Amino acid sequence: MQMTTKEKYYPLGKLPPEDLFALLEALPVRDPRVILGPGIGHDAAVIKFGERLLVTKSDPITFATDEIGWYAVHVNANDIACLGATPRWFVATLLLPERKTTPALVTEIFQQTQTACAALGVTLVGGHTEITHDLNRPIMVGTMFGEVSPQRLVRSDGARPGDKILLTKGIAVEGCALLARERGEQLQNDYGLPAELLARAAQLLHEPGISVVRDAAIATASGDVHAMHDPTEGGIATGLHELTTAAGVGAMLEEQSLPLLPETEPLCTPLGIDPLGLIASGALLLAVAPQDAPQIGAALRAAGIAAQIIGAIRAEPGVYLRGPAGERPLPQFSRDEITRLFEA
């Protein structure tokens, strides 16, 4: 009798970093105009186009069902801005569930997308829309294009030993908004969270918002920024691991300096969610020249954007947290903390 082995299946979330690394390493670069290609911690590609550089990024919206058009534009624009570029053109693929899609729903998603594009000065230039078999919720996949001069490019692998690490806004803007919007009724009915707290958390999507385009522009205009990263799936912890992996460096973080939003612990604790691994768009991680860190932070705060030095880049590999109990490795999350709710 022929024996069969059980097939391996991945859980919800990103591919394991080691598997993704092996796949990306095997990809050939056939065009010498590719300045920055795929890699761990490289969330956008850079291609030489004459005297300018074209920057492009593609990302889906899979966890959110509310305001997916707004999400799709901003999360893709964020990764363009993290390379010092200006988002310009957006392409959207919208997949909609059969027997659940109304003209009003389609119109609403298109309006969300256009409103987000208008807020950033981005033009929606094309895409694809269809009703898709065996889909239970809308999914949008966005591709953003931007441009930057070679002199203003901020490489995702540019962090250097000695750099200070800044974090804008706090932990975790997108995660809190998603929990309130997607699980608000459960949090109120099962755990007694106040409606006012849930309403405030839901509004984080817009205030302070999940965009870091303005954060990046102010920072790069105010000092020497060596690398930027938009922490999405896997939260701040994964973002920091990706930032350091891309540059082949390590980091030491000060635990007491990590700025949790007021809404974060009340939302995360009842659900057993670790805030460090919760999807975190809206915050911007920056590795900046140490002498420029104070003025960059001051410029961000003067513009109404919270900014905090949370640690420093070092040559030794590994990312560590230093707190009252000493030093310990920063947790690594094989998938975002929010995926457990969607599995349940």
Secondary structure, 3 states (H helix, E strand, C coil): CCCCCCCCCCCCCCCCHHHHHHHHHCCCCCCCCEEECCECCECCEEEEECCEEEEEEEEEECCCCCCHHHHHHHHHHHHHHCCCCEEEEEEEEEEEECCCCCHHHHHHHHHHHHHHHHHHCCEEEEEEEEEECCCCCCEEEEEEEEEECHHHCCCCCCCCCCCEEEEECCECHHHHHHHHHHHHHHHHHHHCCCHHHHHHHHHHHCCCCCCCHHHHHHHHHHCCEEEEECCCCCHHHHHHHHHHHHHCCEEEEEHHHCCECCCHHHHHHHHCCCHHHCCCCCCCEEEECHHHHHHHHHHHHHCCCCEEEEEEEECCCEEEEEECCEEEECCCCCCCCCHHHHHC
